Amino acid sequence: MSVAEKKTIDELFHEGKEIDMALKKAVQQALLQHKKAGNPVAAWRDGKVVLIEPEDIVVEEKQK
């Protein structure tokens, strides 16, 4: 994307797609790091905070 084609922050927030993709990628990277380090992650399930053990952390395969 050339400088002339770069989107403004307003356009990025209005469309939201790039932001959503970046957040999803960041979450997957964080989950993978926790899994590799053997650390649990906290999640909200059925109205409660629960710890997900590293062996139960699901990380999506890389998307092409």
All heavy atoms as TSV, in Angstrom:
chain	resi	resn	atom	element	x	y	z
A	1	MET	N	N	0.844	-1.161	0.000
A	1	MET	CA	C	0.000	0.000	0.000
A	1	MET	C	C	0.897	1.232	0.000
A	1	MET	O	O	1.763	1.376	0.836
A	1	MET	CB	C	-0.890	-0.044	1.255
A	1	MET	CG	C	-1.831	1.098	1.371
A	1	MET	SD	S	-2.931	0.989	2.820
A	1	MET	CE	C	-3.977	-0.371	2.383
A	2	SER	N	N	0.687	2.111	-0.927
A	2	SER	CA	C	1.507	3.318	-1.021
A	2	SER	C	C	1.044	4.345	0.006
A	2	SER	O	O	-0.025	4.218	0.609
A	2	SER	CB	C	1.402	3.910	-2.422
A	2	SER	OG	O	0.127	4.484	-2.614
A	3	VAL	N	N	1.850	5.375	0.191
A	3	VAL	CA	C	1.519	6.427	1.147
A	3	VAL	C	C	0.176	7.057	0.802
A	3	VAL	O	O	-0.628	7.339	1.680
A	3	VAL	CB	C	2.632	7.501	1.179
A	3	VAL	CG1	C	2.240	8.661	2.063
A	3	VAL	CG2	C	3.943	6.894	1.626
A	4	ALA	N	N	-0.089	7.250	-0.479
A	4	ALA	CA	C	-1.339	7.868	-0.909
A	4	ALA	C	C	-2.539	6.979	-0.598
A	4	ALA	O	O	-3.649	7.466	-0.448
A	4	ALA	CB	C	-1.289	8.173	-2.398
A	5	GLU	N	N	-2.339	5.658	-0.482
A	5	GLU	CA	C	-3.436	4.728	-0.258
A	5	GLU	C	C	-3.666	4.404	1.224
A	5	GLU	O	O	-4.612	3.713	1.546
A	5	GLU	CB	C	-3.162	3.420	-1.002
A	5	GLU	CG	C	-3.118	3.557	-2.496
A	5	GLU	CD	C	-2.715	2.261	-3.173
A	5	GLU	OE1	O	-2.721	1.208	-2.510
A	5	GLU	OE2	O	-2.381	2.316	-4.352
A	6	LYS	N	N	-2.809	4.883	2.116
A	6	LYS	CA	C	-2.949	4.569	3.531
A	6	LYS	C	C	-4.262	5.129	4.062
A	6	LYS	O	O	-4.657	6.238	3.742
A	6	LYS	CB	C	-1.780	5.111	4.338
A	6	LYS	CG	C	-0.528	4.305	4.143
A	6	LYS	CD	C	0.518	4.692	5.151
A	6	LYS	CE	C	1.712	3.788	4.977
A	6	LYS	NZ	N	2.787	4.119	5.899
A	7	LYS	N	N	-4.904	4.323	4.903
A	7	LYS	CA	C	-6.182	4.730	5.469
A	7	LYS	C	C	-5.960	5.604	6.699
A	7	LYS	O	O	-4.986	5.436	7.419
A	7	LYS	CB	C	-6.978	3.497	5.876
A	7	LYS	CG	C	-7.373	2.647	4.698
A	7	LYS	CD	C	-8.148	1.436	5.143
A	7	LYS	CE	C	-8.510	0.587	3.944
A	7	LYS	NZ	N	-9.252	-0.601	4.339
A	8	THR	N	N	-6.902	6.506	6.924
A	8	THR	CA	C	-6.846	7.317	8.134
A	8	THR	C	C	-7.323	6.461	9.302
A	8	THR	O	O	-7.972	5.424	9.123
A	8	THR	CB	C	-7.752	8.550	8.018
A	8	THR	OG1	O	-9.114	8.109	7.959
A	8	THR	CG2	C	-7.401	9.397	6.795
A	9	ILE	N	N	-7.024	6.904	10.506
A	9	ILE	CA	C	-7.473	6.182	11.693
A	9	ILE	C	C	-9.001	6.126	11.731
A	9	ILE	O	O	-9.585	5.121	12.137
A	9	ILE	CB	C	-6.884	6.796	12.991
A	9	ILE	CG1	C	-7.133	5.883	14.182
A	9	ILE	CG2	C	-7.459	8.166	13.249
A	9	ILE	CD1	C	-6.295	4.655	14.200
A	10	ASP	N	N	-9.658	7.177	11.276
A	10	ASP	CA	C	-11.121	7.178	11.234
A	10	ASP	C	C	-11.644	6.090	10.302
A	10	ASP	O	O	-12.620	5.402	10.623
A	10	ASP	CB	C	-11.660	8.543	10.784
A	10	ASP	CG	C	-11.484	9.619	11.843
A	10	ASP	OD1	O	-11.411	9.271	13.041
A	10	ASP	OD2	O	-11.425	10.813	11.466
A	11	GLU	N	N	-10.992	5.929	9.145
A	11	GLU	CA	C	-11.404	4.884	8.201
A	11	GLU	C	C	-11.178	3.496	8.792
A	11	GLU	O	O	-12.016	2.611	8.647
A	11	GLU	CB	C	-10.637	5.028	6.884
A	11	GLU	CG	C	-11.022	6.250	6.086
A	11	GLU	CD	C	-10.107	6.497	4.902
A	11	GLU	OE1	O	-8.902	6.205	4.972
A	11	GLU	OE2	O	-10.620	7.006	3.888
A	12	LEU	N	N	-10.059	3.317	9.466
A	12	LEU	CA	C	-9.773	2.020	10.079
A	12	LEU	C	C	-10.815	1.670	11.133
A	12	LEU	O	O	-11.294	0.534	11.188
A	12	LEU	CB	C	-8.374	2.017	10.701
A	12	LEU	CG	C	-7.215	2.021	9.720
A	12	LEU	CD1	C	-5.904	2.242	10.459
A	12	LEU	CD2	C	-7.168	0.729	8.928
A	13	PHE	N	N	-11.168	2.629	11.978
A	13	PHE	CA	C	-12.170	2.362	13.007
A	13	PHE	C	C	-13.556	2.175	12.403
A	13	PHE	O	O	-14.335	1.348	12.887
A	13	PHE	CB	C	-12.194	3.477	14.053
A	13	PHE	CG	C	-11.180	3.282	15.135
A	13	PHE	CD1	C	-10.012	4.018	15.146
A	13	PHE	CD2	C	-11.389	2.345	16.134
A	13	PHE	CE1	C	-9.065	3.836	16.140
A	13	PHE	CE2	C	-10.448	2.150	17.138
A	13	PHE	CZ	C	-9.290	2.895	17.140
A	14	HIS	N	N	-13.881	2.911	11.361
A	14	HIS	CA	C	-15.196	2.783	10.729
A	14	HIS	C	C	-15.370	1.395	10.112
A	14	HIS	O	O	-16.396	0.750	10.296
A	14	HIS	CB	C	-15.398	3.863	9.672
A	14	HIS	CG	C	-16.717	3.763	8.970
A	14	HIS	ND1	N	-17.899	4.071	9.602
A	14	HIS	CD2	C	-17.038	3.367	7.716
A	14	HIS	CE1	C	-18.897	3.859	8.752
A	14	HIS	NE2	N	-18.397	3.445	7.594
A	15	GLU	N	N	-14.360	0.945	9.381
A	15	GLU	CA	C	-14.431	-0.369	8.739
A	15	GLU	C	C	-14.225	-1.483	9.759
A	15	GLU	O	O	-14.922	-2.488	9.719
A	15	GLU	CB	C	-13.390	-0.464	7.623
A	15	GLU	CG	C	-13.657	0.497	6.478
A	15	GLU	CD	C	-12.523	0.578	5.486
A	15	GLU	OE1	O	-11.547	-0.177	5.613
A	15	GLU	OE2	O	-12.608	1.419	4.577
A	16	GLY	N	N	-13.238	-1.327	10.617
A	16	GLY	CA	C	-12.999	-2.272	11.704
A	16	GLY	C	C	-12.322	-3.574	11.345
A	16	GLY	O	O	-11.816	-4.258	12.221
A	17	LYS	N	N	-12.287	-3.950	10.085
A	17	LYS	CA	C	-11.763	-5.260	9.691
A	17	LYS	C	C	-10.294	-5.430	10.058
A	17	LYS	O	O	-9.920	-6.456	10.637
A	17	LYS	CB	C	-11.963	-5.466	8.186
A	17	LYS	CG	C	-11.554	-6.829	7.704
A	17	LYS	CD	C	-11.853	-7.009	6.221
A	17	LYS	CE	C	-11.394	-8.371	5.753
A	17	LYS	NZ	N	-11.658	-8.575	4.348
A	18	GLU	N	N	-9.459	-4.443	9.736
A	18	GLU	CA	C	-8.029	-4.548	10.022
A	18	GLU	C	C	-7.779	-4.607	11.533
A	18	GLU	O	O	-6.914	-5.344	12.001
A	18	GLU	CB	C	-7.242	-3.377	9.410
A	18	GLU	CG	C	-7.122	-3.446	7.893
A	18	GLU	CD	C	-8.230	-2.674	7.194
A	18	GLU	OE1	O	-9.232	-2.291	7.849
A	18	GLU	OE2	O	-8.105	-2.461	5.983
A	19	ILE	N	N	-8.545	-3.835	12.285
A	19	ILE	CA	C	-8.390	-3.840	13.736
A	19	ILE	C	C	-8.788	-5.192	14.301
A	19	ILE	O	O	-8.086	-5.751	15.147
A	19	ILE	CB	C	-9.211	-2.696	14.365
A	19	ILE	CG1	C	-8.627	-1.350	13.931
A	19	ILE	CG2	C	-9.256	-2.830	15.891
A	19	ILE	CD1	C	-9.469	-0.158	14.294
A	20	ASP	N	N	-9.900	-5.727	13.840
A	20	ASP	CA	C	-10.344	-7.048	14.295
A	20	ASP	C	C	-9.304	-8.121	13.996
A	20	ASP	O	O	-9.014	-8.971	14.839
A	20	ASP	CB	C	-11.673	-7.439	13.645
A	20	ASP	CG	C	-12.845	-6.605	14.140
A	20	ASP	OD1	O	-12.709	-5.922	15.184
A	20	ASP	OD2	O	-13.898	-6.637	13.476
A	21	MET	N	N	-8.726	-8.087	12.808
A	21	MET	CA	C	-7.715	-9.075	12.431
A	21	MET	C	C	-6.463	-8.941	13.299
A	21	MET	O	O	-5.888	-9.942	13.724
A	21	MET	CB	C	-7.362	-8.944	10.940
A	21	MET	CG	C	-8.477	-9.400	10.032
A	21	MET	SD	S	-8.129	-9.435	8.239
A	21	MET	CE	C	-7.027	-8.087	7.970
A	22	ALA	N	N	-6.050	-7.711	13.572
A	22	ALA	CA	C	-4.866	-7.485	14.401
A	22	ALA	C	C	-5.095	-7.976	15.827
A	22	ALA	O	O	-4.219	-8.616	16.426
A	22	ALA	CB	C	-4.498	-6.004	14.399
A	23	LEU	N	N	-6.273	-7.718	16.375
A	23	LEU	CA	C	-6.590	-8.185	17.724
A	23	LEU	C	C	-6.654	-9.710	17.793
A	23	LEU	O	O	-6.148	-10.318	18.739
A	23	LEU	CB	C	-7.908	-7.583	18.208
A	23	LEU	CG	C	-7.864	-6.096	18.539
A	23	LEU	CD1	C	-9.266	-5.552	18.809
A	23	LEU	CD2	C	-6.957	-5.840	19.721
A	24	LYS	N	N	-7.252	-10.328	16.792
A	24	LYS	CA	C	-7.328	-11.790	16.767
A	24	LYS	C	C	-5.924	-12.400	16.708
A	24	LYS	O	O	-5.626	-13.364	17.416
A	24	LYS	CB	C	-8.156	-12.246	15.564
A	24	LYS	CG	C	-8.386	-13.732	15.524
A	24	LYS	CD	C	-9.327	-14.127	14.402
A	24	LYS	CE	C	-9.530	-15.623	14.434
A	24	LYS	NZ	N	-10.524	-16.065	13.467
A	25	LYS	N	N	-5.069	-11.810	15.889
A	25	LYS	CA	C	-3.694	-12.303	15.775
A	25	LYS	C	C	-2.953	-12.147	17.108
A	25	LYS	O	O	-2.240	-13.048	17.538
A	25	LYS	CB	C	-2.962	-11.544	14.667
A	25	LYS	CG	C	-1.550	-12.003	14.443
A	25	LYS	CD	C	-0.890	-11.234	13.313
A	25	LYS	CE	C	0.553	-11.676	13.131
A	25	LYS	NZ	N	1.227	-10.913	12.074
A	26	ALA	N	N	-3.145	-11.014	17.762
A	26	ALA	CA	C	-2.472	-10.766	19.045
A	26	ALA	C	C	-2.934	-11.760	20.106
A	26	ALA	O	O	-2.118	-12.274	20.883
A	26	ALA	CB	C	-2.738	-9.336	19.505
A	27	VAL	N	N	-4.224	-12.061	20.139
A	27	VAL	CA	C	-4.747	-13.030	21.107
A	27	VAL	C	C	-4.162	-14.407	20.842
A	27	VAL	O	O	-3.732	-15.104	21.772
A	27	VAL	CB	C	-6.291	-13.069	21.074
A	27	VAL	CG1	C	-6.834	-14.270	21.839
A	27	VAL	CG2	C	-6.869	-11.777	21.628
A	28	GLN	N	N	-4.117	-14.816	19.580
A	28	GLN	CA	C	-3.570	-16.128	19.247
A	28	GLN	C	C	-2.097	-16.222	19.638
A	28	GLN	O	O	-1.645	-17.242	20.148
A	28	GLN	CB	C	-3.755	-16.434	17.758
A	28	GLN	CG	C	-5.202	-16.704	17.366
A	28	GLN	CD	C	-5.796	-17.882	18.108
A	28	GLN	OE1	O	-5.249	-18.973	18.116
A	28	GLN	NE2	N	-6.928	-17.654	18.748
A	29	GLN	N	N	-1.343	-15.154	19.425
A	29	GLN	CA	C	0.071	-15.142	19.804
A	29	GLN	C	C	0.230	-15.242	21.319
A	29	GLN	O	O	1.090	-15.972	21.810
A	29	GLN	CB	C	0.756	-13.881	19.278
A	29	GLN	CG	C	0.949	-13.885	17.788
A	29	GLN	CD	C	1.513	-12.561	17.258
A	29	GLN	OE1	O	1.486	-11.542	17.938
A	29	GLN	NE2	N	2.008	-12.606	16.036
A	30	ALA	N	N	-0.613	-14.521	22.059
A	30	ALA	CA	C	-0.543	-14.572	23.523
A	30	ALA	C	C	-0.906	-15.969	24.030
A	30	ALA	O	O	-0.245	-16.496	24.935
A	30	ALA	CB	C	-1.483	-13.528	24.127
A	31	LEU	N	N	-1.931	-16.580	23.450
A	31	LEU	CA	C	-2.317	-17.938	23.853
A	31	LEU	C	C	-1.187	-18.927	23.581
A	31	LEU	O	O	-0.889	-19.782	24.421
A	31	LEU	CB	C	-3.591	-18.373	23.125
A	31	LEU	CG	C	-4.876	-17.686	23.557
A	31	LEU	CD1	C	-6.021	-18.084	22.624
A	31	LEU	CD2	C	-5.212	-17.990	25.002
A	32	LEU	N	N	-0.553	-18.797	22.428
A	32	LEU	CA	C	0.545	-19.688	22.076
A	32	LEU	C	C	1.714	-19.512	23.045
A	32	LEU	O	O	2.311	-20.498	23.495
A	32	LEU	CB	C	0.998	-19.438	20.634
A	32	LEU	CG	C	2.115	-20.330	20.113
A	32	LEU	CD1	C	1.715	-21.800	20.172
A	32	LEU	CD2	C	2.486	-19.943	18.688
A	33	GLN	N	N	2.029	-18.281	23.399
A	33	GLN	CA	C	3.119	-18.029	24.339
A	33	GLN	C	C	2.815	-18.644	25.708
A	33	GLN	O	O	3.687	-19.252	26.328
A	33	GLN	CB	C	3.362	-16.529	24.491
A	33	GLN	CG	C	4.021	-15.912	23.288
A	33	GLN	CD	C	4.161	-14.394	23.424
A	33	GLN	OE1	O	3.597	-13.777	24.322
A	33	GLN	NE2	N	4.913	-13.803	22.507
A	34	HIS	N	N	1.576	-18.494	26.177
A	34	HIS	CA	C	1.196	-19.097	27.460
A	34	HIS	C	C	1.298	-20.615	27.391
A	34	HIS	O	O	1.800	-21.256	28.313
A	34	HIS	CB	C	-0.230	-18.691	27.842
A	34	HIS	CG	C	-0.308	-17.378	28.534
A	34	HIS	ND1	N	-0.171	-16.188	27.878
A	34	HIS	CD2	C	-0.513	-17.075	29.833
A	34	HIS	CE1	C	-0.291	-15.202	28.744
A	34	HIS	NE2	N	-0.498	-15.711	29.940
A	35	LYS	N	N	0.814	-21.187	26.301
A	35	LYS	CA	C	0.838	-22.644	26.139
A	35	LYS	C	C	2.284	-23.154	26.155
A	35	LYS	O	O	2.605	-24.103	26.865
A	35	LYS	CB	C	0.131	-23.024	24.843
A	35	LYS	CG	C	-0.068	-24.508	24.652
A	35	LYS	CD	C	-0.903	-24.766	23.400
A	35	LYS	CE	C	-1.202	-26.210	23.226
A	35	LYS	NZ	N	-2.415	-26.629	23.921
A	36	LYS	N	N	3.160	-22.505	25.384
A	36	LYS	CA	C	4.565	-22.922	25.306
A	36	LYS	C	C	5.278	-22.767	26.646
A	36	LYS	O	O	6.138	-23.572	26.990
A	36	LYS	CB	C	5.305	-22.118	24.229
A	36	LYS	CG	C	4.963	-22.534	22.823
A	36	LYS	CD	C	5.759	-21.714	21.824
A	36	LYS	CE	C	5.516	-22.167	20.400
A	36	LYS	NZ	N	6.305	-21.382	19.433
A	37	ALA	N	N	4.928	-21.726	27.404
A	37	ALA	CA	C	5.574	-21.471	28.685
A	37	ALA	C	C	4.994	-22.328	29.815
A	37	ALA	O	O	5.540	-22.362	30.909
A	37	ALA	CB	C	5.445	-19.994	29.045
A	38	GLY	N	N	3.884	-23.008	29.518
A	38	GLY	CA	C	3.257	-23.839	30.544
A	38	GLY	C	C	2.440	-23.040	31.544
A	38	GLY	O	O	2.227	-23.488	32.666
A	39	ASN	N	N	1.965	-21.881	31.124
A	39	ASN	CA	C	1.174	-21.021	32.004
A	39	ASN	C	C	-0.308	-21.074	31.643
A	39	ASN	O	O	-0.654	-21.043	30.465
A	39	ASN	CB	C	1.644	-19.569	31.905
A	39	ASN	CG	C	3.060	-19.390	32.375
A	39	ASN	OD1	O	3.494	-20.045	33.309
A	39	ASN	ND2	N	3.789	-18.511	31.723
A	40	PRO	N	N	-1.171	-21.106	32.645
A	40	PRO	CA	C	-2.613	-21.062	32.358
A	40	PRO	C	C	-3.034	-19.656	31.939
A	40	PRO	O	O	-2.295	-18.688	32.137
A	40	PRO	CB	C	-3.246	-21.436	33.699
A	40	PRO	CG	C	-2.246	-21.027	34.719
A	40	PRO	CD	C	-0.899	-21.203	34.082
A	41	VAL	N	N	-4.217	-19.546	31.362
A	41	VAL	CA	C	-4.802	-18.248	31.031
A	41	VAL	C	C	-6.152	-18.148	31.715
A	41	VAL	O	O	-6.838	-19.155	31.921
A	41	VAL	CB	C	-4.964	-18.030	29.503
A	41	VAL	CG1	C	-3.632	-17.949	28.810
A	41	VAL	CG2	C	-5.827	-19.086	28.875
A	42	ALA	N	N	-6.524	-16.936	32.065
A	42	ALA	CA	C	-7.830	-16.704	32.681
A	42	ALA	C	C	-8.842	-16.424	31.583
A	42	ALA	O	O	-8.542	-15.757	30.592
A	42	ALA	CB	C	-7.753	-15.532	33.650
A	43	ALA	N	N	-10.059	-16.950	31.766
A	43	ALA	CA	C	-11.132	-16.726	30.801
A	43	ALA	C	C	-12.447	-16.589	31.558
A	43	ALA	O	O	-12.562	-16.999	32.714
A	43	ALA	CB	C	-11.213	-17.883	29.814
A	44	TRP	N	N	-13.425	-16.007	30.902
A	44	TRP	CA	C	-14.749	-15.824	31.478
A	44	TRP	C	C	-15.663	-16.894	30.895
A	44	TRP	O	O	-15.889	-16.930	29.684
A	44	TRP	CB	C	-15.262	-14.430	31.126
A	44	TRP	CG	C	-16.530	-14.048	31.789
A	44	TRP	CD1	C	-17.779	-14.100	31.240
A	44	TRP	CD2	C	-16.693	-13.528	33.103
A	44	TRP	NE1	N	-18.700	-13.646	32.144
A	44	TRP	CE2	C	-18.055	-13.291	33.307
A	44	TRP	CE3	C	-15.808	-13.258	34.132
A	44	TRP	CZ2	C	-18.565	-12.783	34.491
A	44	TRP	CZ3	C	-16.320	-12.749	35.312
A	44	TRP	CH2	C	-17.676	-12.512	35.487
A	45	ARG	N	N	-16.172	-17.781	31.748
A	45	ARG	CA	C	-17.068	-18.855	31.285
A	45	ARG	C	C	-18.226	-19.005	32.262
A	45	ARG	O	O	-18.022	-19.119	33.463
A	45	ARG	CB	C	-16.314	-20.182	31.185
A	45	ARG	CG	C	-15.310	-20.184	30.062
A	45	ARG	CD	C	-14.936	-21.586	29.676
A	45	ARG	NE	N	-14.021	-21.542	28.533
A	45	ARG	CZ	C	-13.078	-22.422	28.322
A	45	ARG	NH1	N	-12.919	-23.438	29.155
A	45	ARG	NH2	N	-12.288	-22.326	27.280
A	46	ASP	N	N	-19.423	-19.001	31.717
A	46	ASP	CA	C	-20.633	-19.193	32.518
A	46	ASP	C	C	-20.695	-18.232	33.703
A	46	ASP	O	O	-21.042	-18.621	34.819
A	46	ASP	CB	C	-20.736	-20.647	32.999
A	46	ASP	CG	C	-20.813	-21.633	31.853
A	46	ASP	OD1	O	-21.457	-21.298	30.838
A	46	ASP	OD2	O	-20.228	-22.722	31.960
A	47	GLY	N	N	-20.313	-16.988	33.481
A	47	GLY	CA	C	-20.406	-15.976	34.505
A	47	GLY	C	C	-19.318	-16.024	35.558
A	47	GLY	O	O	-19.438	-15.362	36.595
A	48	LYS	N	N	-18.282	-16.807	35.313
A	48	LYS	CA	C	-17.200	-16.930	36.294
A	48	LYS	C	C	-15.848	-16.860	35.591
A	48	LYS	O	O	-15.724	-17.222	34.423
A	48	LYS	CB	C	-17.284	-18.264	37.023
A	48	LYS	CG	C	-18.540	-18.456	37.823
A	48	LYS	CD	C	-18.565	-19.837	38.452
A	48	LYS	CE	C	-19.892	-20.061	39.151
A	48	LYS	NZ	N	-20.015	-21.407	39.684
A	49	VAL	N	N	-14.836	-16.445	36.352
A	49	VAL	CA	C	-13.468	-16.477	35.853
A	49	VAL	C	C	-12.918	-17.874	36.123
A	49	VAL	O	O	-13.027	-18.391	37.233
A	49	VAL	CB	C	-12.585	-15.431	36.555
A	49	VAL	CG1	C	-11.142	-15.547	36.103
A	49	VAL	CG2	C	-13.111	-14.021	36.286
A	50	VAL	N	N	-12.375	-18.489	35.079
A	50	VAL	CA	C	-11.776	-19.814	35.209
A	50	VAL	C	C	-10.366	-19.785	34.638
A	50	VAL	O	O	-10.047	-18.956	33.782
A	50	VAL	CB	C	-12.604	-20.904	34.479
A	50	VAL	CG1	C	-13.979	-21.030	35.093
A	50	VAL	CG2	C	-12.723	-20.605	33.005
A	51	LEU	N	N	-9.523	-20.679	35.117
A	51	LEU	CA	C	-8.183	-20.816	34.560
A	51	LEU	C	C	-8.184	-21.975	33.573
A	51	LEU	O	O	-8.673	-23.064	33.888
A	51	LEU	CB	C	-7.157	-21.077	35.664
A	51	LEU	CG	C	-6.858	-19.897	36.576
A	51	LEU	CD1	C	-5.844	-20.300	37.640
A	51	LEU	CD2	C	-6.342	-18.707	35.794
A	52	ILE	N	N	-7.634	-21.721	32.404
A	52	ILE	CA	C	-7.497	-22.768	31.389
A	52	ILE	C	C	-6.053	-23.237	31.445
A	52	ILE	O	O	-5.120	-22.454	31.255
A	52	ILE	CB	C	-7.838	-22.233	29.987
A	52	ILE	CG1	C	-9.266	-21.680	29.979
A	52	ILE	CG2	C	-7.662	-23.325	28.942
A	52	ILE	CD1	C	-9.632	-20.953	28.705
A	53	GLU	N	N	-5.881	-24.495	31.736
A	53	GLU	CA	C	-4.542	-25.063	31.849
A	53	GLU	C	C	-3.862	-25.077	30.479
A	53	GLU	O	O	-4.543	-25.172	29.445
A	53	GLU	CB	C	-4.602	-26.467	32.435
A	53	GLU	CG	C	-5.113	-26.483	33.879
A	53	GLU	CD	C	-4.273	-25.646	34.818
A	53	GLU	OE1	O	-3.022	-25.635	34.694
A	53	GLU	OE2	O	-4.854	-24.997	35.697
A	54	PRO	N	N	-2.537	-24.999	30.454
A	54	PRO	CA	C	-1.808	-24.907	29.177
A	54	PRO	C	C	-2.159	-26.026	28.194
A	54	PRO	O	O	-2.287	-25.770	26.991
A	54	PRO	CB	C	-0.342	-24.993	29.581
A	54	PRO	CG	C	-0.298	-24.723	31.026
A	54	PRO	CD	C	-1.638	-24.998	31.599
A	55	GLU	N	N	-2.338	-27.234	28.687
A	55	GLU	CA	C	-2.646	-28.351	27.789
A	55	GLU	C	C	-4.050	-28.249	27.181
A	55	GLU	O	O	-4.354	-28.892	26.183
A	55	GLU	CB	C	-2.480	-29.699	28.504
A	55	GLU	CG	C	-3.363	-29.899	29.706
A	55	GLU	CD	C	-2.769	-29.390	31.018
A	55	GLU	OE1	O	-1.738	-28.685	31.012
A	55	GLU	OE2	O	-3.364	-29.700	32.061
A	56	ASP	N	N	-4.900	-27.385	27.769
A	56	ASP	CA	C	-6.263	-27.203	27.262
A	56	ASP	C	C	-6.427	-25.940	26.424
A	56	ASP	O	O	-7.509	-25.670	25.917
A	56	ASP	CB	C	-7.245	-27.166	28.430
A	56	ASP	CG	C	-7.261	-28.465	29.219
A	56	ASP	OD1	O	-7.067	-29.534	28.601
A	56	ASP	OD2	O	-7.454	-28.414	30.448
A	57	ILE	N	N	-5.363	-25.153	26.290
A	57	ILE	CA	C	-5.426	-23.928	25.493
A	57	ILE	C	C	-5.475	-24.309	24.019
A	57	ILE	O	O	-4.639	-25.064	23.526
A	57	ILE	CB	C	-4.208	-23.020	25.767
A	57	ILE	CG1	C	-4.228	-22.536	27.222
A	57	ILE	CG2	C	-4.198	-21.837	24.797
A	57	ILE	CD1	C	-2.981	-21.771	27.627
A	58	VAL	N	N	-6.477	-23.779	23.334
A	58	VAL	CA	C	-6.638	-24.046	21.896
A	58	VAL	C	C	-6.092	-22.861	21.119
A	58	VAL	O	O	-6.510	-21.722	21.321
A	58	VAL	CB	C	-8.117	-24.272	21.543
A	58	VAL	CG1	C	-8.283	-24.477	20.043
A	58	VAL	CG2	C	-8.687	-25.446	22.321
A	59	VAL	N	N	-5.122	-23.133	20.250
A	59	VAL	CA	C	-4.538	-22.091	19.400
A	59	VAL	C	C	-4.845	-22.460	17.962
A	59	VAL	O	O	-4.584	-23.581	17.529
A	59	VAL	CB	C	-3.006	-21.992	19.613
A	59	VAL	CG1	C	-2.417	-20.914	18.732
A	59	VAL	CG2	C	-2.690	-21.720	21.075
A	60	GLU	N	N	-5.433	-21.495	17.221
A	60	GLU	CA	C	-5.782	-21.750	15.817
A	60	GLU	C	C	-4.528	-21.926	14.979
A	60	GLU	O	O	-3.497	-21.292	15.242
A	60	GLU	CB	C	-6.601	-20.592	15.247
A	60	GLU	CG	C	-7.967	-20.482	15.846
A	60	GLU	CD	C	-8.771	-19.344	15.245
A	60	GLU	OE1	O	-8.331	-18.784	14.211
A	60	GLU	OE2	O	-9.802	-19.017	15.799
A	61	GLU	N	N	-4.629	-22.775	13.992
A	61	GLU	CA	C	-3.526	-22.943	13.032
A	61	GLU	C	C	-3.368	-21.634	12.273
A	61	GLU	O	O	-4.319	-20.875	12.106
A	61	GLU	CB	C	-3.855	-24.065	12.064
A	61	GLU	CG	C	-4.138	-25.384	12.718
A	61	GLU	CD	C	-3.044	-26.395	12.502
A	61	GLU	OE1	O	-2.230	-26.172	11.608
A	61	GLU	OE2	O	-3.030	-27.375	13.226
A	62	LYS	N	N	-2.151	-21.375	11.804
A	62	LYS	CA	C	-1.915	-20.152	11.024
A	62	LYS	C	C	-2.828	-20.124	9.814
A	62	LYS	O	O	-2.990	-21.120	9.117
A	62	LYS	CB	C	-0.464	-20.072	10.559
A	62	LYS	CG	C	0.498	-19.751	11.653
A	62	LYS	CD	C	1.892	-19.552	11.085
A	62	LYS	CE	C	2.849	-19.208	12.188
A	62	LYS	NZ	N	4.204	-19.002	11.679
A	63	GLN	N	N	-3.421	-18.953	9.577
A	63	GLN	CA	C	-4.286	-18.786	8.414
A	63	GLN	C	C	-3.456	-18.247	7.273
A	63	GLN	O	O	-2.646	-17.357	7.438
A	63	GLN	CB	C	-5.421	-17.826	8.736
A	63	GLN	CG	C	-6.352	-18.360	9.796
A	63	GLN	CD	C	-7.436	-17.363	10.132
A	63	GLN	OE1	O	-7.466	-16.253	9.624
A	63	GLN	NE2	N	-8.355	-17.768	10.993
A	64	LYS	N	N	-3.662	-18.798	6.101
A	64	LYS	CA	C	-2.912	-18.351	4.917
A	64	LYS	C	C	-3.624	-17.251	4.221
A	64	LYS	O	O	-4.758	-17.063	4.273
A	64	LYS	CB	C	-2.691	-19.530	3.971
A	64	LYS	CG	C	-1.808	-20.585	4.574
A	64	LYS	CD	C	-1.560	-21.699	3.604
A	64	LYS	CE	C	-0.683	-22.760	4.261
A	64	LYS	NZ	N	-0.399	-23.860	3.399
